[in-house]
Amino acid sequence: MNFDFSTQLGSANFANPIFTASGCASSGKELSQFFDLRELGALVTKSIMIKARSGRATPRMAETASGMLNSIGLQGPGIDLFLENDIPWLQEQGVPTVVSIAGESVEDYAVLARKLRNVSGIKALEVNISCPNVENRGMVFACNPVTARAAIEAVRRNIGGELPIIAKLSPDVTDIVEIAREVVAAGADALALINTVLGMVIDTKTMRPKLAGKTGGLSGPAIRPIAVRAIYQVHAAMPNVKILGMGGVSNGHDALELVLAGASAISIGTANFGNPRATILVKEGLERLLISRGFNSLQEAVGYAHRLDLP
């Protein structure tokens, strides 16, 4: 049997559906010590901003019973050094690459898109709009349909029509379908669901928040049911829009759950910190499970849970 494990996000084709999650593999150099990065469907880079950032004050990571809190603060080299150092290395490795970008204003997203417009070797652009909009009193772009739309429109206007845009959404909203509709109308070709969930941990010995920034993004197994719910809701409302699913995936069964809900590809994040080969294990596990359940291709399984609801 020739199982078809390929997938598509927008106009971009990928040999398999297993990606890294932004922020959990930097630009791949560390993970390349453990496996050939070409085994991935794609490497999603850490979200890049216009200027270099040192990140938030420490401590900025804390373990929880079923996940991890982080308030890294989008530490990174800035777009110019990223284009000078990281993109050439990824091109040399022959790694399918999705570049993630983040901004503090609509104009930031426009500038980043212009800088990436003519860069070769990029398969798609992940637009991380789960960031505070400094022009709007710190409101997160993805938490408001107007600001979410404005950011994606700025990227589409400046990137042109060829490079697919994947809009990364926050689960910290009342109606994620409403936000999804807005960003797709603005020019997004696919959606990344979900980003981390805002959380907080207090040390009962010191009686103070464990993170210097008080709150942080919760990731890991604790948020997988939230990811499944969000993916299921968006796929039900917009079945033709491709979804890059993420949130607490650490094995093939977890990945299959997101696929059945409606994800066409899966990003692995927190699991990489416990096992740098997590992406490969998830890839192998998902393929085995799909074959064992009688599917001839990944695409046959995408959103399958919805079909079981039909009369």
N, C-alpha and C positions, 0 to 999 in steps of 0.2 A: 504494500500500500504506500502510495506517495502522498504523505500528509502535507498540506499547504499551510505553512506557518507564517506566511507573509501578511503584511497589513499595510494600511494606508491612512495618512492623516492629511487632509486637504489633498494637494496634488503630489505629496511626497510619499514614495514607496519605501518600505522597510522589509528586510529579509525575515525579521521576527519581531514580536511585539514587546520585547523586554528592554526597557530603557533604565538609565539611572535617573534619580530624582535630583532636581536642581539643588545645589548646596550640600549634597551628600557625597560627591565624588570630585569636587573641585573641577579641574579640567582633565582628569583622567590619569595623570602621571603616577599617582600613588596606586591606583587600582591596577595599572598595567604591570605591576610587579607580580600579580597573582593570576592573571589570565590575559589572553589576547583580547584586546578591546573590540576587535572586529567581530567577536562572538555576540556582541550586543546588537539589538535592533538599532539603538542610537545611544550616544552619550549626551546627556543634557548638562550643559555647563552650569556652574554657579551663576546666579543672577548678577549681571554686570551693570554697573552704573557709570555715569559720565566720569566722575572723579574717583580717585583711590579713596578707600574708606578703611579706617582701622577697626571699625566695629564698636560695639557697646562695651561698657565697663564689665570687668569680671567680679564675681563669678557669673557666667552667662550660660551655663548648662546645668541641668539638674535631672537626676533619674526619678522616675515615679514607678509605682507598682506595675504598670503596664504600658510604659512609654517613656518619652524623654521630653523635657522642656528645654527650649533654647531661645536665647535672645542675642544671637551672634551679631545681628545688626548689619547684615549684607556686607561684611568685610570683603574687600577685594582690591585688585590693582587698578581699576578704572579701565575704560574702553580702549584707550590708546595702547597701554602696555599689554592688554589682553590680545589685541590684534597683532601686536609685534611679537609676542612670545607664545601664546597658547594656541592660537589658530594655526600657525605654521606647523607646530608640533603635532596637532591632531591631524592635519592634512598629510604629514609624513607617515603617520601611523595608518592612514587609510580608514579612519574611524568615522562612521556616519555621525554627524554632529548637529545637535539642535542647540542654538545659542539662546540663553535666557537673559532677558534684560529687565531692569527695574528703574523707576525714576521717582523723583519727588514732585514733579510737575508734569503737565501735559507736554511742555516744550522739551523736557528731558527725554521723553519717549520719542519725540520727533527727531531730536539730534542723534540719539542712538540708532534709530532706524536709518537715517541718512548715512551714518558711518558704516553700517553693515550692508548697505544696499548692493554694493558691487564686490563684496567679498566672496570669493569662490569657495566651494567645498562645504557650504552650509545647507542642510536639508530643510530646515524650518526655523522659525523664530518663536520662542516661548515668551510671551509678554506677561510678566509677573505684575499684575495690578493689585496684588494684595499688600500694597505698601502705602504708608501714610502720604497724603497729598498735602505738602507744606503750604500750598496756596489756599487750601480750604480748611485751615485750623486743624490739620493733622488727620482729617477724615481719610479712611482707607478707600482707595479708588474703587475696589471691587465691591464695596458695601453700599454703593449708590449707583443706580442705573445711569445717571447723567454723567458722573465722573468716569465710570467704567467705559461708557461709550466714547467719551472724549479722548481717552488715552488710546483706545484701539483705533479710532479714526485717525489720530495723529500718526500712528505707526503705519497704517495702510496707505495713507496719503504720501508718506515719505519712503516707504520700502518698495512701492510699485506693486504690480499685480502678480508677480511670479512666485515669490517666496511665501510659503504658507505661514499664516499666523495662528499660533495656539495660545488662546487667552487663558491664563491661570487664575482661577477664581477662589475666593474665600468661602468657607462654609459658615462663617459668622454673619449670616444674613437671614432675614425672615423668609424670603422667597428667592431661592437660587435660580429657579427657572426664569424669573423676570430678568435677572442680571444676564443670564445666558442668552436670552433672546436679544437683549440690547447689544451685546458685544458681537454676536453673529450678524446682526443688522449693520453694525459698524464696520464689518469687514473681516472678522475672525473666521478662519476656515475650520478650526477645531477648538476643543475646550480641554483644559487640564483641570481635573477634579480629583482630590481637593488639596488645597494648601493646608497648613497646620491650623489647629483650633487654639484660640487664645486661652491660656490657662495660667495658673499661679500655684506655687507651693510655698508653704510657710514652715520654717524649721521650728519644731516645738521645743528645742533646747534654747536656742537664741531668741525665739519668739519673734523672729523677723523673716521677711521673704528671703528665700534661698537665692534668688536671682538679684543681681545688682539693679537691674531694670524693672524689678518687681514682677512684671508679667512676661510671658514668653509663648512661643508656639509649641503646642503639644503634638507630638508625632508618635508613631509606633502602634502596636496592636490596639490600644484603647480607642483610636479614632477610626478603625476599619468599618464598623457598622455605620458611622456617619458618612464615610466615603461611599459605601454601598447604597445608602439611602439617596445621597445626592446624585450619584450616577444614574440610579434607577429613575428618579424623578425627571432628570433632564432628558434621558433617552426616551422616556415615555412621551414627553412633550415635543421633542425634536429628534425623531429617530434617524434622520438623515445626516445629522451632525456628528462627526467622529469625536470620540472622547479618549483622552489619555488619562487613565485612571491611576490613582495613587492614594496611599493612606493605610499604613499598617500591614503592608504585604511582606511576608517573610518566607512563604513557601508556595508550592504549586496550588494547593487548595485555596489559599487566600486570593491568589491571582485569578483562579477560575471563578471565584465568587464575583469579582469585579467585572470579569468578562461577561458572565451571565446577566449581570445588571445592565450592561450596555457599553463597557469599555472595549475599544479596539486595540489598545496598547496599555502597558502597565509600567509605571516608574517605581523603582525600588529605592527607598531612602534610608530610614533609620536602621534597617537590617544590615546595611553595609558596615556599620560601626561594630557590630558583633561578629560578623563574618564577611571579610572582603570578597568572598566568592558567592555571596548571597544571590546576586543577579543570575549567575549561571545555574545555581541550584533551583531557583524559581523557574527559569527558562526550561530546564529539563523536566521538572515536575509538572509544569503546566502542559507541556506537549504530551507527556505520558497520560495525563488525566483526560485530555481531549480525545486522544486516540482510544482510550479504554471506554469512553462513553459513546463511541461510534461516530464521532465527527470526522469528516474528511478534510476539514479546513478550520482554521481559527474563525474565519468569518461566519461559518455556520453556527458557531456558539455565541457570537456577540448578541447580547440582548435576549438570549434564549428564554430566560425566566419570564419575559413579557409574553412570549408566545404561549406559555403554559397557562397564562391568565385568560386567553381568548376562549370564547364559548365554543 
